[in-house]
Amino acid sequence: MSFSQMSIRQLQQALRDGKTSSVALTQACLERIAATDEQINAFVTVCGDKALASAAEADRQIVAGQGGPLTGIPIAVKDIFNTAGVRTSCGSRILENYVAPYDATAFARLREQGAILLGKLNMDEFAMGSSNENSANGPVRNPWDLERVPGGSSGGSAAALASGQALATLGTDTGGSIRQPASFCGVVGVKPTYGRVSRYGVIAYASSLDQVGPLTRCVEDAALMLGTVAGYDPADSTSVDCPVPDYLATLEGGVKGMKIGLPREYFIAGLDPAVKQAVEAAIKVYRELGAEIVEVSLPHTDYAVACYYLIATAEASSNLARYDGVRFGVRQAGDGGLVQMYEQSRAAGFGDEVKRRIMLGTYALSSGYYDAYYLKAQKVRTLIREDFLKAFEQVDLLLTPVAPTAAFKLGEKTADPLQMYLSDIFTIPVNLAGTCALSLPCGQDGKLPIGLQLIGKPFDEASILQAARAYEAETDWHQRRPPLD
Amino acid sequence: MHSRYEVVIGLEVHVQLTTKTKIFCGCSTAFGQQPNSQTCPVCLGLPGALPVFNRQVAEYAIRAGLATNCRIAPRSIFARKNYFYPDLPKGYQISQFELPICEHGWLDIDQEEGERKRIGITRIHMEEDAGKLLHDGNRGSRVDLNRACTPLLEVVSEPDMSSADEAIEYLKQLHQIVVYLGICDGNLEEGSFRCDANVSLRPFGQAELGTRAELKNINSFRFVKQAIEYEVERQADLLDEGGKVVQETRLFDADSGLTRSMRGKEEAHDYRYFPDPDLVPLVVDESWIEQVRDALPELPEVKRQRYIEQFELPEYDAGVLAAERTLAEYFEALVALHDQPKVCSNWVMGEVLRALKENEVAIADCPLPPALLAGLLKRIDDNTISNKIAKKVFEAMWQSGDEADTIIEKQGLKQVTDTGAIEALIDEVLKANPQQVADYRGGKEKLIGFFVGQVMQKSRGKANPGVVNQLLKQKLAG
């Protein structure tokens, strides 16, 4: 078996058995980046020397029988995670030279377990986008078809993985930003329950929706990565002090007797036939594996996208206020005045989509409009959450498509923001409900991967991982790799 | 009071809390440190940093709320107040808006002729302070974020005050309370207790409030009075001329005693408050409130009343002694050791306060603890020394920290009550002043004072004045 087909646990074993070394793995990833990233553009920063030095140290630890389950495993993280000493630009011009003095908790936990940081991954500016075309570093291309988008906003995180540039990555998901790119690139992506993983040190887009999660090549890796980054962090008041189960321990438990719900609002006209067919085939697999399939309803689904674009943009308008040229961002001289300096610095530093969302959010929070927009959206959000909780009284998890289509073409939707927003129609409700979900490969539309979404009860990531693993064990979609080179 | 218009004043007071660390991070709140040395990713507003609420701040807020008769909210919410300014690193201030921690309180203030007036307190909310801009001539402005994220309470009153004097009374009482509660150092110059005043006028009898001006930058009680009085006159003149008061923020200028308009962009603010998604609602249960209530110190007003009733002190004494918690504690410790409240009061208000003032020492650092002072008062009480000598001994004790007895012994100040010794002195005095003796015996009895003085002088103050008086009268009569 080639290393690229091995799970992190198998690679750990290979390292422990002396069949390979962390330096060799890291070198292989760096070579892969060098060979493919000119086309893919997944990395915005590669820290090769640092990575090799860390890998050499990891090898010493492994020889000494020390280290953790990730020791020596080369990974990469979305450029939204603060990494002390390594530039964190968040896909934006306004932070193009920003180097944070501290690590995000999620990244720190990976590093403490021995993971090797290869570099930072491209993304939509401030995580605002569904195609990774809104990056100051240029678009990421889908390794399965270079004319297509990898999805967004964690496009770099998904594309790097699919290209074999890293063995696992971290992304963030505010409205689908892990799951949709995972779906478009044919990898596994987990959006944990809100509060499961610390947001400390993750540059905020929409604080009540943002959540950190892993993207991996297989479900087992996802379980391992999630288990490492999850857990209460006193530095994040919204992280929840709820025990983290051993996800690996329950992974092979199967789906026999599990009740899986199909929300009827998710199987609608407009769903691409190839996607529909792939998801239906997956349902069939689950049925054959002994799961009970029932139809359920999430009646407020139609309002989710509108609700999301009020809440997320309102929070973003405030979160992004600190990039004002005083401390962050390239300061434009202004024509003498403070206000002019603010205006010109922000005008030059932010891209169009970020400006659009700041304006939307500012409007939604303005006095006289607050009740009609922001407050109303919060009420709708409660209804959407209740939809899910009610459904979970009947079923253990929900099964839906991740996105209405497979990856679309670069430039196909940039002219029509609303069309772009609708590509997150199946992922957004999960963020509003604050619960967990994952995306796993379940088919192809031509050469393009299609993703299956499993949505779990709050803090029950274990069940969706278990169900995902049961499907994965029956199929080989996750083993397919794009025809790069 | 104004002759033509009713004056309506509401006050917003920012109380800087004395917690050791900031409201949303672990940085020190120490004042006067090197610029930007008391900072971390959270109070610098670095991307990705998140606030974590310091629960001590809530405890202080609950104390303030209970002391001002507020209702403590079982659930309160932090909100973001959005605006751009270089001293505000996140571009928003974390404050409270719709659900503050305390609401519906009041304070009673003294008015002339013993009248009391109730001033409503609308709300008390918690918030973080901003940093400071240091303007540096040609080199431009610099930002010091040491103060950023320092905890504040904002105490908002109802518009219940109708004169500058009432405003001062309210402020003084609030100031006394927060210092008493140990939640604020009360330092006005350093900005630990800052006041904004909303002032408006309306014709007598009109129910509707007039347009108000908000006066800012007032950092002493004296300036509050000046600023309000100036503003009342300004608005009255405007109205008299048929003009209109503009709703605006006005800065008080201490040098000129005037208020001037800050009109412009400041007024166009829409703060776009919304609940801060980085913080969870603050839940305060009944047991926490009770715990804080039980630990609450006796408040100055209650203490003053008790001093009048329990110690039978004059109202004036009670007011002075109860005004400051540490002074009251000193006084009560003294009374516990020397059960003569009025004598203790006289000494504390007299010698102790005078010496503290002269030496610029705070009562908390008084070199003469109550136990030592009680030792001195005991020696007056048992006639070892006179009141006059006692003041000398007090000075020596203050300097040396020695006990009264040691000093009395060392300096030989023990009062002479031995009648034989005193008689001898009297005889000397009478002998030396035959004319005065004759005058006294001729009816000029006022001269007794003269003789007493002479004898006391000869004894160098040590003779017991009572004994001297008595013996003199006997001898002069004989």
Interface residues (C-beta under 8 A of the other chain):
Chain A: F81 N82 T88 C90 L95 Y98 A100 P101 Y102 A104 R199 Y200 G201 V202 I203 A204 A206 S207 S208 P234 A235 D236 S237 T238 A314 E315 S317 S318 L320 A321 R322 D324 V326 R327 F328 L338 V339 Y342 T362 L365 S366 S367 Y370 Y374
Chain B: P41 L44 G45 L46 P47 G48 A49 L50 P51 V52 F53 R80 N82 F84 P86 P89 K90 G91 Y92 V143 K265 D270 R272 Y273 F274 P277 D278 L279 V280
